[in-house]
Amino acid sequence: MPRMTYAVVSVHTPKPEHREAVIDSMQRYGAVARQQAGLEFVGVVDDEDGRLVGVALWESAEAAAAARPALMAEVGDDPFATWDEVPIDGLRGPVR
């Protein structure tokens, strides 16, 4: 079976006064992700509309799932409901 890259994408729309806190959280997520098996890429896109898009590419859905406890230990208690204008738009699935 050919290898399938699996994407985990989180779209944040931070309130202006919390933008740096969201960026810090996303960078902490990335630092922990880089220590996990199966990570292919992690980064943040800062789009022109003020959104911050976190992208993590994993070698499989299983690798992403195995990394989740460590990632949530790092950022799971961050107050995104306070920091973001709208709930996080999360996307997960195979990259085709």
C-alpha positions in Angstrom: 0.0 0.0 0.0 1.5 3.4 -0.9 2.2 5.9 1.9 -0.4 8.5 2.4 0.3 11.9 4.0 -2.2 12.9 6.5 -2.9 16.6 7.2 -4.1 18.3 10.4 -5.0 21.9 9.8 -6.3 24.5 12.3 -7.6 27.9 11.2 -7.5 30.5 13.9 -9.0 34.0 13.7 -7.4 35.7 16.7 -8.6 38.8 18.3 -6.0 41.5 17.7 -5.0 41.8 21.3 -4.4 38.0 21.5 -2.7 37.5 18.2 0.8 37.0 19.7 -0.6 34.5 22.2 -2.1 32.4 19.4 1.2 32.6 17.5 3.1 31.5 20.6 0.7 28.6 21.1 1.1 27.5 17.5 4.9 27.7 17.7 4.8 25.6 20.9 2.6 23.0 19.1 5.2 23.0 16.3 8.1 22.5 18.7 6.4 19.5 20.3 5.3 18.1 16.9 8.9 18.1 15.7 9.7 15.7 18.5 7.1 13.2 17.4 7.6 10.2 15.1 6.0 10.5 11.7 5.9 14.3 11.3 6.7 15.4 7.8 6.1 19.2 8.1 4.7 21.7 10.6 4.2 25.4 10.1 2.0 28.5 10.4 0.5 30.4 7.5 -0.2 34.1 8.4 -2.7 35.1 5.7 -3.6 38.6 4.6 -7.0 38.5 6.3 -5.6 38.1 9.8 -6.1 34.3 10.1 -3.4 32.0 11.3 -3.4 28.6 9.7 -1.5 25.8 11.4 -0.5 22.9 9.1 0.9 19.6 10.3 1.6 16.9 7.8 2.1 13.4 9.1 3.1 10.1 7.5 -0.3 8.6 8.5 -3.4 9.1 10.5 -2.0 6.7 13.1 1.1 8.9 13.5 -1.0 12.0 14.0 -3.2 10.2 16.6 -0.1 8.9 18.4 1.3 12.5 18.7 -2.0 14.0 19.9 -1.5 13.4 23.7 1.9 15.2 23.7 0.5 18.0 21.6 -2.5 18.5 23.8 -0.4 18.4 26.9 1.4 21.4 25.5 -1.5 23.5 24.1 -4.7 21.8 25.2 -5.3 24.2 28.1 -4.7 27.4 26.1 -7.8 29.6 26.2 -8.6 29.7 22.5 -12.3 30.5 23.3 -11.0 33.8 24.7 -8.2 34.4 22.2 -10.1 33.6 18.9 -12.9 35.6 17.4 -14.6 32.5 16.2 -14.2 28.8 17.1 -11.1 27.1 15.5 -11.9 25.6 12.1 -10.1 22.2 12.2 -9.6 20.0 9.2 -8.1 16.5 9.1 -7.7 14.0 6.3 -5.5 12.4 3.7 -3.6 14.6 1.3 -4.5 13.5 -2.2 
